[in-house]
Amino acid sequence: MKYLLCLIMMSVLSQANIAMAHSIDSNKARLTLRDGQAELRLHIDMQHWFQALQDPAAWILGDTNTVMAPNLTATQQQAFIKDLLESNTVLHLNKAVVALQLKSLHTLTHPTGQAELVLEGLHHNKGLEIEQVSLTLPPSLGAIHLNVVRPQYRMLAAGKTALITFN
């Protein structure tokens, strides 16, 4: 009986390790809306994205709108990514288009090859209530977990309490 319990326990533990070993870091996006400025931070698995962009079948199926040549230099790859993101990322705030520009692309020290891409744009809703946000990203990125943030800034005096209300 003890032997059987031991085998069952080992089986369960090995399955838990397999499940943890196959966890996938998904693509993420954080859209931060400040007064007059929008910032979009993308955390992307670049190796997977490049594979999708270099796959002609993905283009035929409509999973990407352009095919990236496999023999591009690093500078050419960055120019390709910049053009792709800026022309296929569409942000609307209160139905007004906000043009986003790629400001930086950093490879993170992460074993999965994640990179952080930062796009920024100016909007004319400064001081106005933003009631509606619409964001479209290039289909080649795949599914993305999106987080939208509207920071509230306050000066917190030493030893005092800040009161922040949400509508």
Number of C-alpha atoms within 10 A of each C-alpha: 6 7 8 9 10 11 12 12 12 12 11 11 12 12 12 11 10 10 10 10 9 8 8 8 11 13 19 17 19 17 21 16 22 18 17 13 16 21 20 22 20 22 24 24 20 17 13 15 14 18 14 21 23 17 17 16 13 17 16 12 9 12 18 21 15 17 19 18 15 12 9 11 10 9 9 13 16 14 12 16 18 19 13 16 19 16 14 15 17 16 21 15 19 14 12 14 14 19 17 23 19 18 12 13 17 11 14 13 9 9 6 14 14 21 19 18 20 20 22 19 17 17 19 13 16 13 9 10 10 14 8 10 14 12 13 10 18 16 14 21 21 15 11 15 11 15 12 12 13 12 10 10 8 9 7 10 8 6 6 8 8 10 7 8 6 4 2
